Amino acid sequence: MQTVGKHHLIEISECTPRVLDDIEKVKTIMLEAALKAKAEVKKTLNL
């Protein structure tokens, strides 16, 4: 399957602004959520 675009709809609740300022923590949260949902992660960004 060819990837033709990027779509991000993100809702993170019950966390402090400090967590949202930590890009590595947000990345970890998102990857853990994807694994729990049995979603396919095509690519991650190194920011």
CNS distance restraints for C-alpha pairs under 8 A (distance, minus, plus):
assign (resid  15 and name CA) (resid  19 and name CA) 6.32 0.50 0.50
assign (resid  15 and name CA) (resid  20 and name CA) 7.53 0.50 0.50
assign (resid  16 and name CA) (resid  20 and name CA) 6.84 0.50 0.50
assign (resid  17 and name CA) (resid  21 and name CA) 6.23 0.50 0.50
assign (resid  18 and name CA) (resid  22 and name CA) 6.57 0.50 0.50
assign (resid  19 and name CA) (resid  23 and name CA) 7.98 0.50 0.50
assign (resid  19 and name CA) (resid  25 and name CA) 6.51 0.50 0.50
assign (resid  19 and name CA) (resid  26 and name CA) 6.99 0.50 0.50
assign (resid  20 and name CA) (resid  25 and name CA) 7.70 0.50 0.50
assign (resid  20 and name CA) (resid  26 and name CA) 6.38 0.50 0.50
assign (resid  22 and name CA) (resid  26 and name CA) 6.38 0.50 0.50
assign (resid  23 and name CA) (resid  27 and name CA) 6.06 0.50 0.50
assign (resid  23 and name CA) (resid  47 and name CA) 7.52 0.50 0.50
assign (resid  24 and name CA) (resid  28 and name CA) 6.17 0.50 0.50
assign (resid  25 and name CA) (resid  29 and name CA) 6.18 0.50 0.50
assign (resid  26 and name CA) (resid  30 and name CA) 6.14 0.50 0.50
assign (resid  27 and name CA) (resid  31 and name CA) 6.14 0.50 0.50
assign (resid  28 and name CA) (resid  32 and name CA) 6.07 0.50 0.50
assign (resid  29 and name CA) (resid  33 and name CA) 6.16 0.50 0.50
assign (resid  30 and name CA) (resid  34 and name CA) 6.19 0.50 0.50
assign (resid  31 and name CA) (resid  35 and name CA) 6.20 0.50 0.50
assign (resid  31 and name CA) (resid  41 and name CA) 7.82 0.50 0.50
assign (resid  32 and name CA) (resid  36 and name CA) 6.20 0.50 0.50
assign (resid  33 and name CA) (resid  37 and name CA) 6.16 0.50 0.50
assign (resid  34 and name CA) (resid  38 and name CA) 6.06 0.50 0.50
assign (resid  34 and name CA) (resid  39 and name CA) 5.03 0.50 0.50
assign (resid  34 and name CA) (resid  40 and name CA) 7.20 0.50 0.50
assign (resid  34 and name CA) (resid  41 and name CA) 7.14 0.50 0.50
assign (resid  35 and name CA) (resid  39 and name CA) 6.01 0.50 0.50
assign (resid  35 and name CA) (resid  40 and name CA) 7.84 0.50 0.50
